[in-house]
Amino acid sequence: MFLAGEWVSAWLWMSITFLVAAGGVVGLGWWVLRGDARNRAAGGVLESPPEPEHSEVQH
């Protein structure tokens, strides 16, 4: 019976630690995906436009 109080305290701290770690993983994933979307959007602006294809028959 004496250890029951220690188990409750340990469970509480481990639960808090897990929630903080999960929040960090979600936050890091969101930050990476946001940066990827920004890089893709900026990459489209910086690329040169494609050259027109020569579909006409030259004589």
C-alpha positions in Angstrom: 0.0 0.0 0.0 2.8 2.4 0.7 4.1 2.4 -2.9 0.7 3.3 -4.4 1.3 7.0 -3.8 4.7 6.9 -5.6 3.1 5.1 -8.6 0.5 7.8 -9.0 3.1 10.5 -8.9 5.3 8.6 -11.4 2.3 8.0 -13.7 1.4 11.7 -13.6 5.0 12.9 -14.5 5.4 10.3 -17.3 2.0 11.4 -18.7 3.1 15.0 -18.7 6.4 14.1 -20.3 4.7 12.1 -23.0 2.3 15.0 -23.8 5.2 17.5 -24.0 7.2 15.1 -26.3 4.1 14.5 -28.5 3.5 18.3 -28.7 7.1 18.8 -29.8 6.9 16.1 -32.5 3.6 17.6 -33.8 5.1 21.2 -33.7 8.3 20.1 -35.4 6.3 18.3 -38.2 4.1 21.4 -38.7 7.2 23.6 -38.9 8.9 21.4 -41.4 5.8 21.0 -43.6 5.2 24.8 -43.5 8.7 25.5 -44.5 8.5 22.9 -47.4 5.3 24.6 -48.7 7.0 28.0 -48.5 10.0 26.8 -50.3 7.9 25.2 -53.1 5.9 28.4 -53.5 9.0 30.5 -53.6 10.8 28.1 -56.0 8.0 28.5 -58.6 8.4 32.2 -58.5 12.2 32.2 -59.0 12.3 29.7 -61.8 12.6 31.0 -65.3 9.6 30.5 -67.5 9.8 27.6 -69.9 10.9 28.4 -73.4 8.3 28.0 -76.1 8.5 24.7 -78.0 9.2 24.8 -81.7 6.2 23.1 -83.0 6.2 24.9 -86.4 7.8 23.2 -89.4 10.8 25.1 -90.5 11.5 25.4 -94.2 
